[in-house]
Amino acid sequence: MTPSTPVQLSARAGDLLVLAPCLPRPDGDAASLRWFHLLRFLARHYRVHLGCRADPLRDGAQFSRVRALCHETCFAPPAGVRARLRPGAGGDAVLLDWAMRLCARQAVRAVLACGAGMGGHLAALPRGLVRVVDFVELESDRSRRHGAVRPWPGAALWRRQARRLLAAERAAGAACDHALFAGAADVARFRLFAPESAHKARLLPSGIDPEHYSPHIVQRSPFQPGERALVMAGPLDGPAGADAAHWLAHEVFAPLRAADPSLALYLVGPPLAAGADRRLRALARQPGVTLGGKAADARPYLAHAALVLAPPGAGHAASMAVLAAMAMQKTVLGLPHALAGLACLALPEAWAAADAPAFRARIGALLSGAEGSAATVGRAARARVLREHDWNLRLAGLPALFQAAPQPLASAG
């Protein structure tokens, strides 16, 4: 454990404890990025104390930025897969011990647990705290859906993981006062799979930082001279990411490339894991396809893309990728479910296509200008992000959740 020396901050509404499975990072994955913005926003209203798992080698550059937002911090070593599925093991016990001692010496009013794993600690904390869990997504449902389409024995492993995740999610739901989700579909699924906690589920959509994703920041082009790049920016790991990339490369891009050799497809996302799907790595051998998975920053790819393709899969990370592209004043094309939950669906700022032929036809129309000026569509996209998806707008009602617990739903009987 590496507790910090408390930082003297100006007076806030009270003390708030935040527990997270990783360091909330402005340059992290979709969940970590969301938790960073929650932490930064709450620091304006509370004196925040953060306990999380962190790797000094990986996260060291962000320590000072996160610590500046907090009165006190405690860092524990990162967890393995088993520890994430079994709250209370290893470093989690260290964080819980620190949290208990913090509550004994500070007038902590409320606690935010990031993810179901940290939500499992809430029951052990002192009474009287308002407890909030930010699930982001219902991970058990994602595993369940993977298990439904995978062959044996992989399907059995996915279903087993789904059961374990659901047990952790229900335990966290039972221990909290408010359960937050980034998408309306996950709110509905939580109410279905955890009916005892249905009245606690709340929608808190993620936003975007329009200053970070700004078209006015000069970015050096990562593309070859003369290329017209189609960019899919989003998660690539896992079965869903591999399926999406394979579909785009073979069903959509290959016929377009045959007709226009200047076209290139760049698949940009987090670094690929060592065990990434073989189909995904094989795409790098397809003419015109480049895996930009090692890119630390997707903004240069978005800034110079001729067209941005949304990952054809539902989920928080895919939604964040769409918002980032819109903030960069880009026309976005994706399958309808890739844009689910976003206000841009069926509006001029984003386009959808039902299948591969329609996708190819829409790409051709957008690149030729037949669908209207890309610059005009891009400006409208950024305007919508500023109007509806800025983090400050999304989080405006968050402090009110920490004031009181919800009332159970009235019985129909």
Secondary structure, DSSP 4 states (H G I P E B T S, - for coil): -EEPPPP-----S-EEEEEESS---TTS-HHHHHHHHHHHHHTTTSEEEEEEE--HHHHHHHHHHHHTT-SEEEEEPPP-HHHHHSTTSTHHHHHHHHHHHHHHHS-EEEEEEESHHHHTTGGGSPTT-EEEEEEES-HHHHHHHHHHHSPTTHHHHHHHHHHHHHHHHHHHHHH-SEEEESSHHHHHHHHHH-GGGGGGEEE----B-TTTS-TTS-----SPTT-EEEEEES--SHHHHHHHHHHIIIIIIHHHHHH-TTEEEEEE-SPPPTT--HHHHHGGGSTTEEE-TT-S--HHHHHT-SEEE--SS-SHHHHHHHHHHHHTT--EEE-GGGGTT-TTTTSTTEEE-SSHHHHHHHHHHHHHTTT--HHHHHHHHHHHIIIIIBHHHHTTTHHHHTS-PPPPPPP--
